[in-house]
């Protein structure tokens, strides 16, 4: 019984973390698009790194 509980917890955590990773990646793409639409360039970002 305890093993099943840990398995459920693991799967829930793994799925949530996967969802959050996808959400972060989507947000990053959206922000990059907004930046480029506002007149920024990828060279600006590389030069500051």
Secondary structure, 3 states (H helix, E strand, C coil): CHHHHHHHHHHHHHHHHHHHHHHHHHHHHHHHHHHHHCCCCHHHHHHHC
